[in-house]
Amino acid sequence: MANYQNILVVIPSLDPDERLLNVIRGVQAKGFTDILLVDDGSAPENQHYFEEGAALGCAVLHHEVNKGKGRALKTAFEWFMKNRPDSAGAVTIDGDDQHKPDDIAACVDLLGQQKQDSLILGVRNFDLDHVPPKSRFGNKLTSSVFRLFCGLKVSDTQTGLRVFPRGIIPKMLEVSGERFEYETNMLLVCKQADIPLVEQTIETVYINSNETTHFHPIKDSLRIYGIIIKFFLSSLLSFLLDYGLFNVFYAAFRNLAHRLFMATALARILSSVFNFTLNRKAVFRSDAPLSKTIARYYILWGFQLLASFGLVRLLSGIFGEGGFVVAILKLIVDMFLYFVSFRVQQAWVFKLDNTEIKSE
């Protein structure tokens, strides 16, 4: 049996049942001896499960009210950093018996095989017949959206089975989010900070079609897609400002030889100041030095300006240079460029170094 005594097992739980005790006994039988339960505001009638967990040798922390899974994990990580100075890391699991002891051990075994600190994910197979259609669709959609918009190649963005080496836990404490979005946000932070994501396939378990989940489809999905929604709104506002200014300048400069370039440049300069400020403060919440981010932003801005001008000019030479035609071409070109801009801004302009993690 491998030595798992220097790994803290973290189990966040809200209104558990007998399965929580089965999970505890299962990981103990596998050799895990250090277990922390985080009660996230469970009802009084469910407190006896935590008392029984304590009797089995677990440490127990309590939230007086429900604060969300993200906050429960942060509470556990804070406790880990203060109370386990010699532990190699922590593994988070769910308390509903969806994560089997063999899979937990397999994920932890990968910890010592990595060349650098990595986040290890126990990922499920959503193509299996017993996966509820709603869960299959939701998880595949989320994975596809984050791959498309963020370049995040993870097959299971919402897995609760994760292994954290000690070195990355302080960074995880500063990731934004208090509820289910925290688990997605930490993946984005790892990508930005060049922390590798390592996947380990695990058994795909759904109990009673996942009816006991505390996940709220609308509220929690909006939180999970938060960065994409915020960038979309930022881009939309900036685009409308840029598009409106362009048309004003294009009409005002009708007698100038280079009115297309001048209208494009002036509109982009003014809208870029607005867009940079909004993205830095509200979307990516970057703490990177202003000089570095602004330099990178305006390098991207320059390429985007030239691309917008060049493509509109090229297409207007084909379809005509009338005001209405140019306006439509500008709309199509800039919609494409704003999508490209999101990927570049996340991956390079506001990219987090290992010491540049910003909390919400």
PyMOL commands that set and color helices and strands:
alter all, ss='L'
color gray80, all
select helices_A, chain A and resi 18-29+44-55+69-83+101-113+133-150+166-172+181-192+208-210+217-224+226-252+259-283+290-319+323-349
alter helices_A, ss='H'
color red, helices_A
select strands_A, chain A and resi 7-13+34-40+59-63+89-92+119-123+162-165+197-201
alter strands_A, ss='S'
color yellow, strands_A
deselect
rebuild
show_as cartoon
